[in-house]
């Protein structure tokens, strides 16, 4: 993962990352930022790299870990 510099007008308290396998001009990337809580947990923030000022999603770290584990499996549930 490589950090990206927050553009003006965004929450500069978050340090955004995207995969090191992504090129800077890649059209289909998401960026992730992790905000630690004082209680030991964290919230994972996700945004579209093409629209950094657009909508963001936020997940508890355990939910994000479950998603990433599922997305990385060889065989996925198909409907």
PyMOL Python script that loads the backbone (N, CA, C, O; Angstrom):
from pymol import cmd

cmd.read_pdbstr("""\
ATOM      1  N   UNK A   1       0.852  -1.166   0.000  1.00  0.00           N
ATOM      2  CA  UNK A   1       0.000   0.000   0.000  1.00  0.00           C
ATOM      3  C   UNK A   1       0.903   1.237   0.000  1.00  0.00           C
ATOM      4  O   UNK A   1       1.932   1.276   0.675  1.00  0.00           O
ATOM      5  N   UNK A   2       0.495   2.233  -0.766  1.00  0.00           N
ATOM      6  CA  UNK A   2       1.249   3.474  -0.816  1.00  0.00           C
ATOM      7  C   UNK A   2       0.359   4.618  -0.366  1.00  0.00           C
ATOM      8  O   UNK A   2      -0.799   4.699  -0.777  1.00  0.00           O
ATOM      9  N   UNK A   3       0.888   5.515   0.485  1.00  0.00           N
ATOM     10  CA  UNK A   3       0.059   6.626   0.955  1.00  0.00           C
ATOM     11  C   UNK A   3      -0.179   7.637  -0.148  1.00  0.00           C
ATOM     12  O   UNK A   3       0.651   7.811  -1.040  1.00  0.00           O
ATOM     13  N   UNK A   4      -1.327   8.304  -0.075  1.00  0.00           N
ATOM     14  CA  UNK A   4      -1.616   9.386  -1.006  1.00  0.00           C
ATOM     15  C   UNK A   4      -1.754  10.672  -0.211  1.00  0.00           C
ATOM     16  O   UNK A   4      -2.175  10.650   0.946  1.00  0.00           O
ATOM     17  N   UNK A   5      -1.409  11.769  -0.817  1.00  0.00           N
ATOM     18  CA  UNK A   5      -1.533  13.061  -0.151  1.00  0.00           C
ATOM     19  C   UNK A   5      -2.972  13.525  -0.218  1.00  0.00           C
ATOM     20  O   UNK A   5      -3.557  13.564  -1.300  1.00  0.00           O
ATOM     21  N   UNK A   6      -3.566  13.885   0.941  1.00  0.00           N
ATOM     22  CA  UNK A   6      -4.949  14.345   0.908  1.00  0.00           C
ATOM     23  C   UNK A   6      -5.071  15.641   0.121  1.00  0.00           C
ATOM     24  O   UNK A   6      -4.305  16.573   0.361  1.00  0.00           O
ATOM     25  N   UNK A   7      -6.019  15.726  -0.818  1.00  0.00           N
ATOM     26  CA  UNK A   7      -6.224  16.976  -1.540  1.00  0.00           C
ATOM     27  C   UNK A   7      -6.855  18.018  -0.627  1.00  0.00           C
ATOM     28  O   UNK A   7      -7.408  17.681   0.420  1.00  0.00           O
ATOM     29  N   UNK A   8      -6.771  19.274  -1.022  1.00  0.00           N
ATOM     30  CA  UNK A   8      -7.375  20.321  -0.207  1.00  0.00           C
ATOM     31  C   UNK A   8      -8.872  20.089  -0.093  1.00  0.00           C
ATOM     32  O   UNK A   8      -9.514  19.618  -1.032  1.00  0.00           O
ATOM     33  N   UNK A   9      -9.422  20.425   1.074  1.00  0.00           N
ATOM     34  CA  UNK A   9     -10.854  20.275   1.285  1.00  0.00           C
ATOM     35  C   UNK A   9     -11.258  18.917   1.823  1.00  0.00           C
ATOM     36  O   UNK A   9     -12.448  18.664   2.011  1.00  0.00           O
ATOM     37  N   UNK A  10     -10.298  18.033   2.077  1.00  0.00           N
ATOM     38  CA  UNK A  10     -10.633  16.727   2.638  1.00  0.00           C
ATOM     39  C   UNK A  10     -10.138  16.644   4.067  1.00  0.00           C
ATOM     40  O   UNK A  10      -9.417  17.524   4.538  1.00  0.00           O
ATOM     41  N   UNK A  11     -10.527  15.591   4.749  1.00  0.00           N
ATOM     42  CA  UNK A  11     -10.128  15.399   6.135  1.00  0.00           C
ATOM     43  C   UNK A  11      -8.653  15.017   6.186  1.00  0.00           C
ATOM     44  O   UNK A  11      -8.299  13.865   5.937  1.00  0.00           O
ATOM     45  N   UNK A  12      -7.800  15.976   6.505  1.00  0.00           N
ATOM     46  CA  UNK A  12      -6.359  15.726   6.499  1.00  0.00           C
ATOM     47  C   UNK A  12      -5.918  14.869   7.671  1.00  0.00           C
ATOM     48  O   UNK A  12      -4.755  14.469   7.729  1.00  0.00           O
ATOM     49  N   UNK A  13      -6.821  14.571   8.618  1.00  0.00           N
ATOM     50  CA  UNK A  13      -6.467  13.708   9.738  1.00  0.00           C
ATOM     51  C   UNK A  13      -6.338  12.254   9.293  1.00  0.00           C
ATOM     52  O   UNK A  13      -5.730  11.448   9.998  1.00  0.00           O
ATOM     53  N   UNK A  14      -6.892  11.910   8.147  1.00  0.00           N
ATOM     54  CA  UNK A  14      -6.815  10.544   7.638  1.00  0.00           C
ATOM     55  C   UNK A  14      -5.668  10.427   6.641  1.00  0.00           C
ATOM     56  O   UNK A  14      -5.463  11.313   5.812  1.00  0.00           O
ATOM     57  N   UNK A  15      -4.931   9.338   6.726  1.00  0.00           N
ATOM     58  CA  UNK A  15      -3.857   9.058   5.783  1.00  0.00           C
ATOM     59  C   UNK A  15      -4.347   7.967   4.841  1.00  0.00           C
ATOM     60  O   UNK A  15      -4.492   6.813   5.243  1.00  0.00           O
ATOM     61  N   UNK A  16      -4.600   8.330   3.594  1.00  0.00           N
ATOM     62  CA  UNK A  16      -5.215   7.426   2.622  1.00  0.00           C
ATOM     63  C   UNK A  16      -4.159   6.574   1.926  1.00  0.00           C
ATOM     64  O   UNK A  16      -3.054   7.038   1.645  1.00  0.00           O
ATOM     65  N   UNK A  17      -4.518   5.311   1.651  1.00  0.00           N
ATOM     66  CA  UNK A  17      -3.638   4.358   0.989  1.00  0.00           C
ATOM     67  C   UNK A  17      -4.386   3.675  -0.139  1.00  0.00           C
ATOM     68  O   UNK A  17      -5.610   3.541  -0.100  1.00  0.00           O
ATOM     69  N   UNK A  18      -3.641   3.244  -1.142  1.00  0.00           N
ATOM     70  CA  UNK A  18      -4.198   2.337  -2.143  1.00  0.00           C
ATOM     71  C   UNK A  18      -3.141   1.286  -2.428  1.00  0.00           C
ATOM     72  O   UNK A  18      -1.984   1.451  -2.043  1.00  0.00           O
ATOM     73  N   UNK A  19      -3.515   0.238  -3.082  1.00  0.00           N
ATOM     74  CA  UNK A  19      -2.611  -0.873  -3.334  1.00  0.00           C
ATOM     75  C   UNK A  19      -1.370  -0.411  -4.088  1.00  0.00           C
ATOM     76  O   UNK A  19      -1.451   0.427  -4.985  1.00  0.00           O
ATOM     77  N   UNK A  20      -0.230  -0.964  -3.714  1.00  0.00           N
ATOM     78  CA  UNK A  20       1.003  -0.651  -4.436  1.00  0.00           C
ATOM     79  C   UNK A  20       0.975  -1.242  -5.847  1.00  0.00           C
ATOM     80  O   UNK A  20       1.825  -0.915  -6.675  1.00  0.00           O
ATOM     81  N   UNK A  21       0.000  -2.113  -6.119  1.00  0.00           N
ATOM     82  CA  UNK A  21      -0.170  -2.676  -7.463  1.00  0.00           C
ATOM     83  C   UNK A  21      -0.948  -1.723  -8.372  1.00  0.00           C
ATOM     84  O   UNK A  21      -1.049  -1.964  -9.575  1.00  0.00           O
ATOM     85  N   UNK A  22      -1.496  -0.649  -7.813  1.00  0.00           N
ATOM     86  CA  UNK A  22      -2.262   0.327  -8.589  1.00  0.00           C
ATOM     87  C   UNK A  22      -1.327   1.390  -9.136  1.00  0.00           C
ATOM     88  O   UNK A  22      -0.397   1.824  -8.456  1.00  0.00           O
ATOM     89  N   UNK A  23      -1.579   1.804 -10.367  1.00  0.00           N
ATOM     90  CA  UNK A  23      -0.824   2.931 -10.901  1.00  0.00           C
ATOM     91  C   UNK A  23      -1.528   4.211 -10.461  1.00  0.00           C
ATOM     92  O   UNK A  23      -2.710   4.190 -10.117  1.00  0.00           O
ATOM     93  N   UNK A  24      -0.810   5.306 -10.473  1.00  0.00           N
ATOM     94  CA  UNK A  24      -1.418   6.574 -10.052  1.00  0.00           C
ATOM     95  C   UNK A  24      -2.514   7.038 -10.990  1.00  0.00           C
ATOM     96  O   UNK A  24      -3.381   7.815 -10.589  1.00  0.00           O
ATOM     97  N   UNK A  25      -2.491   6.573 -12.240  1.00  0.00           N
ATOM     98  CA  UNK A  25      -3.511   6.988 -13.192  1.00  0.00           C
ATOM     99  C   UNK A  25      -4.531   5.884 -13.449  1.00  0.00           C
ATOM    100  O   UNK A  25      -5.332   5.989 -14.378  1.00  0.00           O
ATOM    101  N   UNK A  26      -4.513   4.829 -12.639  1.00  0.00           N
ATOM    102  CA  UNK A  26      -5.463   3.728 -12.801  1.00  0.00           C
ATOM    103  C   UNK A  26      -6.884   4.185 -12.548  1.00  0.00           C
ATOM    104  O   UNK A  26      -7.139   4.867 -11.555  1.00  0.00           O
ATOM    105  N   UNK A  27      -7.823   3.827 -13.426  1.00  0.00           N
ATOM    106  CA  UNK A  27      -9.185   4.345 -13.314  1.00  0.00           C
ATOM    107  C   UNK A  27     -10.069   3.605 -12.312  1.00  0.00           C
ATOM    108  O   UNK A  27     -11.169   4.074 -12.022  1.00  0.00           O
ATOM    109  N   UNK A  28      -9.638   2.489 -11.785  1.00  0.00           N
ATOM    110  CA  UNK A  28     -10.539   1.697 -10.957  1.00  0.00           C
ATOM    111  C   UNK A  28      -9.885   1.310  -9.639  1.00  0.00           C
ATOM    112  O   UNK A  28      -9.599   0.135  -9.409  1.00  0.00           O
ATOM    113  N   UNK A  29      -9.649   2.278  -8.779  1.00  0.00           N
ATOM    114  CA  UNK A  29      -9.005   2.016  -7.497  1.00  0.00           C
ATOM    115  C   UNK A  29      -9.862   2.540  -6.357  1.00  0.00           C
ATOM    116  O   UNK A  29     -10.632   3.488  -6.511  1.00  0.00           O
ATOM    117  N   UNK A  30      -9.706   1.904  -5.228  1.00  0.00           N
ATOM    118  CA  UNK A  30     -10.262   2.460  -4.005  1.00  0.00           C
ATOM    119  C   UNK A  30      -9.091   2.828  -3.113  1.00  0.00           C
ATOM    120  O   UNK A  30      -8.010   2.248  -3.211  1.00  0.00           O
ATOM    121  N   UNK A  31      -9.318   3.791  -2.251  1.00  0.00           N
ATOM    122  CA  UNK A  31      -8.326   4.188  -1.266  1.00  0.00           C
ATOM    123  C   UNK A  31      -8.893   3.885   0.110  1.00  0.00           C
ATOM    124  O   UNK A  31     -10.104   3.945   0.323  1.00  0.00           O
ATOM    125  N   UNK A  32      -8.009   3.561   1.038  1.00  0.00           N
ATOM    126  CA  UNK A  32      -8.403   3.158   2.380  1.00  0.00           C
ATOM    127  C   UNK A  32      -7.640   4.001   3.390  1.00  0.00           C
ATOM    128  O   UNK A  32      -6.462   4.301   3.191  1.00  0.00           O
ATOM    129  N   UNK A  33      -8.306   4.381   4.469  1.00  0.00           N
ATOM    130  CA  UNK A  33      -7.666   5.065   5.593  1.00  0.00           C
ATOM    131  C   UNK A  33      -8.147   4.397   6.870  1.00  0.00           C
ATOM    132  O   UNK A  33      -9.312   4.014   6.974  1.00  0.00           O
ATOM    133  N   UNK A  34      -7.259   4.259   7.837  1.00  0.00           N
ATOM    134  CA  UNK A  34      -7.608   3.610   9.095  1.00  0.00           C
ATOM    135  C   UNK A  34      -7.524   4.634  10.213  1.00  0.00           C
ATOM    136  O   UNK A  34      -6.501   5.294  10.393  1.00  0.00           O
ATOM    137  N   UNK A  35      -8.614   4.759  10.964  1.00  0.00           N
ATOM    138  CA  UNK A  35      -8.671   5.676  12.099  1.00  0.00           C
ATOM    139  C   UNK A  35      -8.761   4.844  13.374  1.00  0.00           C
ATOM    140  O   UNK A  35      -9.769   4.185  13.627  1.00  0.00           O
ATOM    141  N   UNK A  36      -7.697   4.882  14.174  1.00  0.00           N
ATOM    142  CA  UNK A  36      -7.669   4.123  15.422  1.00  0.00           C
ATOM    143  C   UNK A  36      -8.543   4.801  16.472  1.00  0.00           C
ATOM    144  O   UNK A  36      -8.656   6.027  16.515  1.00  0.00           O
ATOM    145  N   UNK A  37      -9.153   3.982  17.309  1.00  0.00           N
ATOM    146  CA  UNK A  37      -9.960   4.477  18.417  1.00  0.00           C
ATOM    147  C   UNK A  37      -9.155   4.316  19.697  1.00  0.00           C
ATOM    148  O   UNK A  37      -8.271   3.462  19.770  1.00  0.00           O
ATOM    149  N   UNK A  38      -9.445   5.108  20.683  1.00  0.00           N
ATOM    150  CA  UNK A  38      -8.783   4.983  21.974  1.00  0.00           C
ATOM    151  C   UNK A  38      -9.094   3.673  22.679  1.00  0.00           C
ATOM    152  O   UNK A  38      -8.386   3.286  23.608  1.00  0.00           O
ATOM    153  N   UNK A  39     -10.147   2.987  22.246  1.00  0.00           N
ATOM    154  CA  UNK A  39     -10.558   1.735  22.881  1.00  0.00           C
ATOM    155  C   UNK A  39      -9.830   0.527  22.312  1.00  0.00           C
ATOM    156  O   UNK A  39     -10.105  -0.598  22.728  1.00  0.00           O
ATOM    157  N   UNK A  40      -8.917   0.724  21.383  1.00  0.00           N
ATOM    158  CA  UNK A  40      -8.176  -0.379  20.789  1.00  0.00           C
ATOM    159  C   UNK A  40      -8.726  -0.817  19.450  1.00  0.00           C
ATOM    160  O   UNK A  40      -8.057  -1.558  18.729  1.00  0.00           O
ATOM    161  N   UNK A  41      -9.917  -0.388  19.097  1.00  0.00           N
ATOM    162  CA  UNK A  41     -10.499  -0.726  17.801  1.00  0.00           C
ATOM    163  C   UNK A  41     -10.116   0.310  16.761  1.00  0.00           C
ATOM    164  O   UNK A  41      -9.350   1.234  17.033  1.00  0.00           O
ATOM    165  N   UNK A  42     -10.659   0.140  15.575  1.00  0.00           N
ATOM    166  CA  UNK A  42     -10.395   1.085  14.495  1.00  0.00           C
ATOM    167  C   UNK A  42     -11.574   1.103  13.539  1.00  0.00           C
ATOM    168  O   UNK A  42     -12.381   0.174  13.501  1.00  0.00           O
ATOM    169  N   UNK A  43     -11.658   2.178  12.770  1.00  0.00           N
ATOM    170  CA  UNK A  43     -12.636   2.290  11.699  1.00  0.00           C
ATOM    171  C   UNK A  43     -11.867   2.384  10.390  1.00  0.00           C
ATOM    172  O   UNK A  43     -10.900   3.138  10.282  1.00  0.00           O
ATOM    173  N   UNK A  44     -12.299   1.616   9.397  1.00  0.00           N
ATOM    174  CA  UNK A  44     -11.671   1.629   8.082  1.00  0.00           C
ATOM    175  C   UNK A  44     -12.552   2.464   7.155  1.00  0.00           C
ATOM    176  O   UNK A  44     -13.731   2.162   6.972  1.00  0.00           O
ATOM    177  N   UNK A  45     -11.974   3.510   6.574  1.00  0.00           N
ATOM    178  CA  UNK A  45     -12.684   4.399   5.655  1.00  0.00           C
ATOM    179  C   UNK A  45     -12.283   4.031   4.230  1.00  0.00           C
ATOM    180  O   UNK A  45     -11.116   3.745   3.965  1.00  0.00           O
ATOM    181  N   UNK A  46     -13.248   4.038   3.313  1.00  0.00           N
ATOM    182  CA  UNK A  46     -13.006   3.659   1.921  1.00  0.00           C
ATOM    183  C   UNK A  46     -13.587   4.740   1.016  1.00  0.00           C
ATOM    184  O   UNK A  46     -14.697   5.219   1.248  1.00  0.00           O
ATOM    185  N   UNK A  47     -12.835   5.124  -0.019  1.00  0.00           N
ATOM    186  CA  UNK A  47     -13.334   6.100  -0.991  1.00  0.00           C
ATOM    187  C   UNK A  47     -12.854   5.720  -2.386  1.00  0.00           C
ATOM    188  O   UNK A  47     -11.931   4.922  -2.544  1.00  0.00           O
ATOM    189  N   UNK A  48     -13.490   6.298  -3.383  1.00  0.00           N
ATOM    190  CA  UNK A  48     -13.135   6.096  -4.788  1.00  0.00           C
ATOM    191  C   UNK A  48     -11.964   7.016  -5.120  1.00  0.00           C
ATOM    192  O   UNK A  48     -12.032   8.218  -4.867  1.00  0.00           O
ATOM    193  N   UNK A  49     -10.901   6.469  -5.679  1.00  0.00           N
ATOM    194  CA  UNK A  49      -9.728   7.290  -5.988  1.00  0.00           C
ATOM    195  C   UNK A  49      -9.998   8.321  -7.080  1.00  0.00           C
ATOM    196  O   UNK A  49      -9.256   9.295  -7.200  1.00  0.00           O
ATOM    197  N   UNK A  50     -11.049   8.123  -7.876  1.00  0.00           N
ATOM    198  CA  UNK A  50     -11.393   9.086  -8.926  1.00  0.00           C
ATOM    199  C   UNK A  50     -12.201  10.260  -8.384  1.00  0.00           C
ATOM    200  O   UNK A  50     -12.277  11.310  -9.023  1.00  0.00           O
ATOM    201  N   UNK A  51     -12.806  10.087  -7.204  1.00  0.00           N
ATOM    202  CA  UNK A  51     -13.675  11.120  -6.628  1.00  0.00           C
ATOM    203  C   UNK A  51     -13.390  11.226  -5.133  1.00  0.00           C
ATOM    204  O   UNK A  51     -14.219  10.854  -4.302  1.00  0.00           O
ATOM    205  N   UNK A  52     -12.209  11.737  -4.804  1.00  0.00           N
ATOM    206  CA  UNK A  52     -11.768  11.747  -3.408  1.00  0.00           C
ATOM    207  C   UNK A  52     -12.622  12.632  -2.505  1.00  0.00           C
ATOM    208  O   UNK A  52     -12.605  12.466  -1.285  1.00  0.00           O
ATOM    209  N   UNK A  53     -13.356  13.556  -3.080  1.00  0.00           N
ATOM    210  CA  UNK A  53     -14.246  14.399  -2.278  1.00  0.00           C
ATOM    211  C   UNK A  53     -15.667  13.855  -2.247  1.00  0.00           C
ATOM    212  O   UNK A  53     -16.549  14.456  -1.635  1.00  0.00           O
ATOM    213  N   UNK A  54     -15.891  12.730  -2.899  1.00  0.00           N
ATOM    214  CA  UNK A  54     -17.222  12.132  -2.964  1.00  0.00           C
ATOM    215  C   UNK A  54     -17.541  11.310  -1.727  1.00  0.00           C
ATOM    216  O   UNK A  54     -16.912  11.452  -0.679  1.00  0.00           O
ATOM    217  N   UNK A  55     -18.524  10.456  -1.877  1.00  0.00           N
ATOM    218  CA  UNK A  55     -19.007   9.626  -0.772  1.00  0.00           C
ATOM    219  C   UNK A  55     -17.913   8.690  -0.265  1.00  0.00           C
ATOM    220  O   UNK A  55     -17.051   8.235  -1.017  1.00  0.00           O
ATOM    221  N   UNK A  56     -17.981   8.422   1.027  1.00  0.00           N
ATOM    222  CA  UNK A  56     -17.054   7.493   1.666  1.00  0.00           C
ATOM    223  C   UNK A  56     -17.853   6.463   2.437  1.00  0.00           C
ATOM    224  O   UNK A  56     -18.963   6.732   2.897  1.00  0.00           O
ATOM    225  N   UNK A  57     -17.283   5.300   2.571  1.00  0.00           N
ATOM    226  CA  UNK A  57     -17.864   4.253   3.402  1.00  0.00           C
ATOM    227  C   UNK A  57     -16.961   4.074   4.613  1.00  0.00           C
ATOM    228  O   UNK A  57     -15.752   4.294   4.529  1.00  0.00           O
ATOM    229  N   UNK A  58     -17.545   3.675   5.737  1.00  0.00           N
ATOM    230  CA  UNK A  58     -16.763   3.419   6.946  1.00  0.00           C
ATOM    231  C   UNK A  58     -17.228   2.108   7.561  1.00  0.00           C
ATOM    232  O   UNK A  58     -18.427   1.853   7.676  1.00  0.00           O
ATOM    233  N   UNK A  59     -16.264   1.279   7.953  1.00  0.00           N
ATOM    234  CA  UNK A  59     -16.554  -0.038   8.503  1.00  0.00           C
ATOM    235  C   UNK A  59     -15.753  -0.260   9.778  1.00  0.00           C
ATOM    236  O   UNK A  59     -14.613   0.196   9.875  1.00  0.00           O
ATOM    237  N   UNK A  60     -16.331  -0.958  10.763  1.00  0.00           N
ATOM    238  CA  UNK A  60     -15.513  -1.403  11.897  1.00  0.00           C
ATOM    239  C   UNK A  60     -14.400  -2.315  11.362  1.00  0.00           C
ATOM    240  O   UNK A  60     -14.610  -3.044  10.392  1.00  0.00           O
ATOM    241  N   UNK A  61     -13.231  -2.277  11.985  1.00  0.00           N
ATOM    242  CA  UNK A  61     -12.091  -3.032  11.455  1.00  0.00           C
ATOM    243  C   UNK A  61     -12.360  -4.526  11.313  1.00  0.00           C
ATOM    244  O   UNK A  61     -11.854  -5.143  10.376  1.00  0.00           O
ATOM    245  N   UNK A  62     -13.129  -5.121  12.199  1.00  0.00           N
ATOM    246  CA  UNK A  62     -13.446  -6.544  12.094  1.00  0.00           C
ATOM    247  C   UNK A  62     -14.288  -6.867  10.872  1.00  0.00           C
ATOM    248  O   UNK A  62     -14.083  -7.893  10.225  1.00  0.00           O
ATOM    249  N   UNK A  63     -15.234  -5.993  10.556  1.00  0.00           N
ATOM    250  CA  UNK A  63     -16.079  -6.183   9.374  1.00  0.00           C
ATOM    251  C   UNK A  63     -15.230  -6.070   8.111  1.00  0.00           C
ATOM    252  O   UNK A  63     -15.385  -6.868   7.187  1.00  0.00           O
ATOM    253  N   UNK A  64     -14.340  -5.091   8.064  1.00  0.00           N
ATOM    254  CA  UNK A  64     -13.459  -4.922   6.906  1.00  0.00           C
ATOM    255  C   UNK A  64     -12.558  -6.146   6.731  1.00  0.00           C
ATOM    256  O   UNK A  64     -12.371  -6.625   5.612  1.00  0.00           O
ATOM    257  N   UNK A  65     -12.005  -6.649   7.826  1.00  0.00           N
ATOM    258  CA  UNK A  65     -11.145  -7.837   7.750  1.00  0.00           C
ATOM    259  C   UNK A  65     -11.901  -9.034   7.193  1.00  0.00           C
ATOM    260  O   UNK A  65     -11.361  -9.797   6.392  1.00  0.00           O
ATOM    261  N   UNK A  66     -13.150  -9.198   7.616  1.00  0.00           N
ATOM    262  CA  UNK A  66     -13.976 -10.290   7.101  1.00  0.00           C
ATOM    263  C   UNK A  66     -14.200 -10.128   5.602  1.00  0.00           C
ATOM    264  O   UNK A  66     -14.091 -11.099   4.854  1.00  0.00           O
ATOM    265  N   UNK A  67     -14.512  -8.916   5.157  1.00  0.00           N
ATOM    266  CA  UNK A  67     -14.722  -8.655   3.731  1.00  0.00           C
ATOM    267  C   UNK A  67     -13.462  -8.965   2.921  1.00  0.00           C
ATOM    268  O   UNK A  67     -13.530  -9.654   1.902  1.00  0.00           O
ATOM    269  N   UNK A  68     -12.318  -8.460   3.372  1.00  0.00           N
ATOM    270  CA  UNK A  68     -11.072  -8.677   2.639  1.00  0.00           C
ATOM    271  C   UNK A  68     -10.739 -10.167   2.585  1.00  0.00           C
ATOM    272  O   UNK A  68     -10.273 -10.659   1.558  1.00  0.00           O
ATOM    273  N   UNK A  69     -10.974 -10.883   3.677  1.00  0.00           N
ATOM    274  CA  UNK A  69     -10.747 -12.324   3.679  1.00  0.00           C
ATOM    275  C   UNK A  69     -11.632 -13.032   2.676  1.00  0.00           C
ATOM    276  O   UNK A  69     -11.180 -13.931   1.967  1.00  0.00           O
ATOM    277  N   UNK A  70     -12.895 -12.630   2.613  1.00  0.00           N
ATOM    278  CA  UNK A  70     -13.826 -13.224   1.653  1.00  0.00           C
ATOM    279  C   UNK A  70     -13.416 -12.883   0.223  1.00  0.00           C
ATOM    280  O   UNK A  70     -13.395 -13.758  -0.643  1.00  0.00           O
ATOM    281  N   UNK A  71     -13.095 -11.633  -0.025  1.00  0.00           N
ATOM    282  CA  UNK A  71     -12.754 -11.196  -1.381  1.00  0.00           C
ATOM    283  C   UNK A  71     -11.487 -11.874  -1.891  1.00  0.00           C
ATOM    284  O   UNK A  71     -11.326 -12.048  -3.099  1.00  0.00           O
ATOM    285  N   UNK A  72     -10.598 -12.255  -1.002  1.00  0.00           N
ATOM    286  CA  UNK A  72      -9.350 -12.871  -1.407  1.00  0.00           C
ATOM    287  C   UNK A  72      -9.395 -14.383  -1.548  1.00  0.00           C
ATOM    288  O   UNK A  72      -8.411 -14.993  -1.967  1.00  0.00           O
ATOM    289  N   UNK A  73     -10.513 -14.994  -1.206  1.00  0.00           N
ATOM    290  CA  UNK A  73     -10.608 -16.455  -1.303  1.00  0.00           C
ATOM    291  C   UNK A  73     -10.673 -16.898  -2.753  1.00  0.00           C
ATOM    292  O   UNK A  73     -11.183 -16.180  -3.613  1.00  0.00           O
ATOM    293  N   UNK A  74     -10.157 -18.075  -3.014  1.00  0.00           N
ATOM    294  CA  UNK A  74     -10.179 -18.634  -4.369  1.00  0.00           C
ATOM    295  C   UNK A  74     -11.596 -18.939  -4.829  1.00  0.00           C
ATOM    296  O   UNK A  74     -11.984 -18.588  -5.943  1.00  0.00           O
ATOM    297  N   UNK A  75     -12.359 -19.584  -3.978  1.00  0.00           N
ATOM    298  CA  UNK A  75     -13.727 -19.941  -4.346  1.00  0.00           C
ATOM    299  C   UNK A  75     -14.678 -19.053  -3.569  1.00  0.00           C
ATOM    300  O   UNK A  75     -14.625 -18.988  -2.341  1.00  0.00           O
ATOM    301  N   UNK A  76     -15.531 -18.385  -4.282  1.00  0.00           N
ATOM    302  CA  UNK A  76     -16.506 -17.495  -3.662  1.00  0.00           C
ATOM    303  C   UNK A  76     -17.893 -18.066  -3.860  1.00  0.00           C
ATOM    304  O   UNK A  76     -18.133 -18.857  -4.771  1.00  0.00           O
ATOM    305  N   UNK A  77     -18.782 -17.662  -3.012  1.00  0.00           N
ATOM    306  CA  UNK A  77     -20.173 -18.093  -3.145  1.00  0.00           C
ATOM    307  C   UNK A  77     -20.759 -17.425  -4.378  1.00  0.00           C
ATOM    308  O   UNK A  77     -20.668 -16.206  -4.528  1.00  0.00           O
ATOM    309  N   UNK A  78     -21.348 -18.198  -5.244  1.00  0.00           N
ATOM    310  CA  UNK A  78     -21.963 -17.649  -6.464  1.00  0.00           C
ATOM    311  C   UNK A  78     -23.457 -17.915  -6.412  1.00  0.00           C
ATOM    312  O   UNK A  78     -23.897 -19.012  -6.067  1.00  0.00           O
ATOM    313  N   UNK A  79     -24.231 -16.890  -6.760  1.00  0.00           N
ATOM    314  CA  UNK A  79     -25.680 -16.993  -6.669  1.00  0.00           C
ATOM    315  C   UNK A  79     -26.369 -17.330  -7.922  1.00  0.00           C
ATOM    316  O   UNK A  79     -27.595 -17.438  -7.943  1.00  0.00           O
TER     317      UNK A  79
END
""", "prot")
cmd.dss("prot")
cmd.show_as("cartoon", "prot")
cmd.util.cbc("prot")
cmd.orient("prot")
